[in-house]
């Protein structure tokens, strides 16, 4: 048994449609197919699931570009290939600009099988990407819901520029040698650690009225001179050691000093 393929042919010639079917069967496809040659028949056919659509470009009562436009209006991503008796370079460019996947001449169908195989594989890849993106969106919404509603203060950080500062220091020797109280690297790296988001509990903790007040550098809330807190933070980033907890003193936006338990998670790289 060959690869099962559901094929829709848009062509006013039953004989030409049979040539297409014969060529794809010869290539190893197990076809279930239908031929249409009017707009009404195409609209009805698009209610069914198809794997690939092959269309003539110009027909006495219908136009291939119109057929392709109907497919796009239908919101379908079915691979669409033009097979025409006469298709000059200008019309071929027009077809590809419209979004057709390929075009072939009816008197040379040897490329049809490979073209259909390629487009079917690409369609599978597109569906897989869509599924992955959809799954990621679901996970992001779930994460954001948990993040926003958590009773503990949560802050999301951008560590990319922090890591760059640490990587630059590593060119002059082991970065751990620079992570000591008073070293300029500690201040530079601290100032590059930025707050991306904060939940409601974090806003209350630092006495902020809205998230925009907290978004920015973490050093404004946890000053680099805050004892050894920043040393622990930067060591965790430099070595990707995972998590640590430390009691630290931070400054709220109202200028008050408060003691908090800082729990830090460094994602694996």
Rosetta blueprint (number, residue, H / E / L):
1 X L
2 X L
3 X E
4 X E
5 X E
6 X E
7 X E
8 X E
9 X E
10 X E
11 X L
12 X L
13 X L
14 X H
15 X H
16 X H
17 X H
18 X H
19 X H
20 X H
21 X H
22 X H
23 X H
24 X H
25 X H
26 X H
27 X L
28 X L
29 X E
30 X E
31 X E
32 X E
33 X E
34 X E
35 X E
36 X E
37 X L
38 X L
39 X H
40 X H
41 X H
42 X H
43 X H
44 X H
45 X H
46 X L
47 X L
48 X L
49 X L
50 X L
51 X L
52 X E
53 X E
54 X E
55 X E
56 X L
57 X L
58 X E
59 X E
60 X L
61 X L
62 X E
63 X E
64 X H
65 X H
66 X H
67 X H
68 X H
69 X H
70 X H
71 X H
72 X H
73 X H
74 X L
75 X L
76 X L
77 X L
78 X L
79 X E
80 X E
81 X E
82 X E
83 X E
84 X E
85 X L
86 X L
87 X L
88 X L
89 X H
90 X H
91 X H
92 X H
93 X H
94 X H
95 X H
96 X H
97 X H
98 X H
99 X L
100 X L
101 X L
102 X E
103 X E
104 X E
105 X E
106 X L
107 X L
108 X L
109 X L
110 X L
111 X L
112 X H
113 X H
114 X H
115 X H
116 X H
117 X H
118 X H
119 X H
120 X H
121 X H
122 X H
123 X H
124 X H
125 X H
126 X H
127 X H
128 X H
129 X H
130 X H
131 X H
132 X H
133 X H
134 X H
135 X H
136 X H
137 X H
138 X H
139 X H
140 X H
141 X H
142 X H
143 X H
144 X H
145 X H
146 X H
147 X H
148 X H
149 X H
150 X L
151 X L
152 X L
153 X L
154 X L
155 X E
156 X E
157 X E
158 X E
159 X L
160 X H
161 X H
162 X H
163 X H
164 X H
165 X H
166 X H
167 X H
168 X H
169 X H
170 X H
171 X L
172 X L
173 X L
174 X L
175 X H
176 X H
177 X H
178 X L
179 X L
180 X L
181 X L
182 X L
183 X L
184 X H
185 X H
186 X H
187 X H
188 X H
189 X H
190 X H
191 X H
192 X L
193 X L
194 X E
195 X E
196 X E
197 X E
198 X E
199 X L
200 X H
201 X H
202 X H
203 X H
204 X H
205 X H
206 X L
207 X L
208 X L
209 X L
210 X L
211 X H
212 X H
213 X H
214 X L
215 X L
216 X E
217 X E
218 X H
219 X H
220 X H
221 X L
222 X L
223 X L
224 X L
225 X L
226 X L
227 X L
228 X L
229 X H
230 X H
231 X H
232 X H
233 X H
234 X H
235 X H
236 X H
237 X H
238 X H
239 X H
240 X L
241 X L
242 X L
243 X E
244 X E
245 X E
246 X E
247 X E
248 X E
249 X E
250 X E
251 X E
252 X L
253 X L
254 X L
255 X L
256 X L
257 X E
258 X E
259 X E
260 X E
261 X E
262 X E
263 X E
264 X E
265 X E
266 X L
267 X L
268 X L
269 X L
